[in-house]
């Protein structure tokens, strides 16, 4: 699923921009961004397991906030799963607040 998400982000279907943190020609962290009419949306943000805890995620959040400001977009939004405590804790540590909770159900046939 994430491979398809990345492919569609790289080809511009799901993201307007992708920012990465690289070291020795290896991508250690990345974020995908999509501009909406009044906000910048984070589609996916990820850090390689061996690179977690080194501040790369915060670096990408700061870059995202900078991009939003440059684009004149007043807010940055990021949807995530409420059960993903690691992601929720990360976003809260970066200053994000829960704006809404919505249950989305998937039915597989």
C-alpha positions as CSV (number, residue, x, y, z in Angstrom):
1,X,0.0,0.0,0.0
2,X,2.8,2.5,0.9
3,X,4.7,1.6,-2.2
4,X,1.6,2.6,-4.3
5,X,1.2,5.8,-2.2
6,X,4.8,6.7,-2.9
7,X,4.5,6.0,-6.6
8,X,1.4,8.2,-6.8
9,X,3.1,10.9,-4.8
10,X,6.2,10.9,-7.0
11,X,4.2,11.1,-10.2
12,X,2.1,14.0,-8.8
13,X,-1.2,12.3,-8.3
14,X,-1.2,12.5,-4.5
15,X,1.5,15.1,-3.7
16,X,2.6,18.4,-5.0
17,X,6.1,18.1,-3.3
18,X,8.2,15.6,-1.5
19,X,11.0,16.6,0.8
20,X,13.7,14.2,2.1
21,X,16.5,14.0,4.5
22,X,19.5,12.1,3.0
23,X,22.8,10.9,4.2
24,X,25.4,9.1,2.0
25,X,22.9,9.0,-0.9
26,X,20.4,7.2,1.3
27,X,16.9,8.6,2.1
28,X,16.5,8.6,5.9
29,X,13.2,10.5,6.2
30,X,10.6,12.0,3.9
31,X,7.4,13.9,3.8
32,X,4.8,14.3,1.0
33,X,2.8,17.6,0.8
34,X,-0.4,18.6,-1.0
35,X,-1.7,22.2,-1.2
36,X,-5.4,22.7,-0.7
37,X,-7.2,26.1,-1.0
38,X,-6.5,27.1,2.6
39,X,-4.0,24.6,4.0
40,X,-1.0,22.4,3.3
41,X,-1.7,18.7,3.9
42,X,0.9,16.2,5.0
43,X,0.2,13.0,3.2
44,X,2.9,10.8,4.5
45,X,5.8,11.4,6.8
46,X,8.3,8.6,7.6
47,X,11.7,8.1,9.1
48,X,13.7,4.9,8.6
49,X,13.9,2.8,11.8
50,X,17.6,3.3,12.2
51,X,17.3,7.1,11.8
52,X,14.4,7.6,14.3
53,X,15.1,9.8,17.3
54,X,17.6,12.0,15.5
55,X,15.3,15.0,14.8
56,X,14.7,14.3,11.1
57,X,11.0,14.2,11.5
58,X,10.9,17.6,13.3
59,X,13.2,18.9,10.6
60,X,10.7,17.9,7.9
61,X,7.8,19.4,10.0
62,X,9.7,22.7,10.2
63,X,10.3,22.6,6.4
64,X,6.6,21.9,5.9
65,X,5.7,24.9,8.1
66,X,8.1,27.0,6.1
67,X,6.6,25.9,2.8
68,X,3.1,26.7,4.0
69,X,4.1,30.1,5.0
70,X,5.9,30.8,1.7
71,X,2.7,29.6,-0.1
72,X,0.6,31.9,2.0
73,X,-1.4,29.0,3.5
74,X,-2.5,29.7,7.0
75,X,-2.5,26.1,8.3
76,X,-0.9,22.7,8.0
77,X,-3.1,19.6,8.4
78,X,-2.2,16.0,8.9
79,X,-4.6,13.1,9.0
80,X,-3.5,10.1,10.9
81,X,-5.0,7.1,12.6
82,X,-6.0,7.8,16.2
83,X,-4.7,4.4,17.3
84,X,-1.2,5.3,16.0
85,X,0.0,6.6,19.3
86,X,3.6,7.1,18.1
87,X,2.4,9.3,15.2
88,X,-0.1,11.2,17.4
89,X,2.6,11.8,20.1
90,X,5.0,13.0,17.4
91,X,2.5,15.5,15.9
92,X,1.5,16.8,19.4
93,X,5.3,17.3,20.3
94,X,5.5,19.4,17.1
95,X,2.7,21.6,18.2
96,X,-0.2,20.0,16.3
97,X,-3.6,19.7,18.0
98,X,-6.5,17.3,17.2
99,X,-9.0,19.2,15.1
100,X,-11.5,16.4,14.6
101,X,-11.9,12.7,14.9
102,X,-13.6,10.8,12.1
103,X,-14.1,7.1,11.8
104,X,-13.6,5.7,8.4
105,X,-14.7,2.2,7.7
106,X,-13.4,0.0,4.9
107,X,-15.4,-2.9,3.5
108,X,-13.5,-5.6,1.7
109,X,-15.5,-7.7,-0.8
